[in-house]
Structure formats: C-alpha cells, structure tokens
Amino acid sequence: METDFNTLQEFLTHTKGIAYLLIGVALVALPLFWRFITGRDGKKQTF
C-alpha cells in the first residue's frame, strides 16, 4: 500500500488527520485506563 503525495499541502493534511485520530484514541483510552486503575483501589481488604 503505497501512498503518493504530490504536494506539501497533501502531505500536511494527511499527517494532520493521523494526528487527530491518535489524539482521539488517547482521549478515549486515558479515562478508561484511569477508571481501571482507580477501580481496583476500592476493593482492597483491610485486616
């Protein structure tokens, strides 16, 4: 799968789109990961 970029504008638009997708994934994944980490703290048993 080879993508041919003819102009700098096409390259920058493609790169910007990939960056927006990665940021979107991070914005969804980080709160879920935080809930996973902090959810385990409430279930500790104390003797």
C-alpha positions as CSV (number, residue, x, y, z in Angstrom):
1,M,0.0,0.0,0.0
2,E,1.9,3.0,-1.3
3,T,0.5,6.5,-0.9
4,D,1.8,9.1,-3.3
5,F,1.9,12.7,-2.0
6,N,2.1,15.2,-4.9
7,T,2.3,18.4,-2.8
8,L,3.3,19.5,0.6
9,Q,-0.3,20.5,1.3
10,E,-1.5,16.9,0.7
11,F,1.3,15.6,3.0
12,L,0.5,18.0,5.8
13,T,-3.3,17.3,5.5
14,H,-2.7,13.6,5.7
15,T,-0.3,13.9,8.7
16,K,-2.7,16.2,10.5
17,G,-5.5,13.7,10.0
18,I,-3.4,10.9,11.5
19,A,-2.5,13.1,14.5
20,Y,-6.2,13.9,15.1
21,L,-7.0,10.2,15.1
22,L,-4.2,9.4,17.6
23,I,-5.4,12.3,19.9
24,G,-9.0,11.0,19.7
25,V,-7.9,7.5,20.7
26,A,-5.8,8.9,23.6
27,L,-8.8,10.9,24.8
28,V,-10.9,7.8,24.9
29,A,-8.2,5.4,26.3
30,L,-6.8,7.5,29.1
31,P,-10.1,7.9,31.1
32,L,-10.8,4.2,30.7
33,F,-7.4,3.3,31.9
34,W,-7.8,5.7,34.8
35,R,-11.1,4.0,35.8
36,F,-9.4,0.6,35.6
37,I,-6.5,1.7,37.8
38,T,-8.6,3.5,40.4
39,G,-11.4,1.0,40.5
40,R,-9.1,-1.6,41.9
41,D,-8.3,0.5,45.0
42,G,-11.8,0.4,46.4
43,K,-11.9,-3.4,46.6
44,K,-8.9,-3.8,48.9
45,Q,-9.4,-5.8,52.0
46,T,-8.1,-4.4,55.3
47,F,-7.4,-6.7,58.2
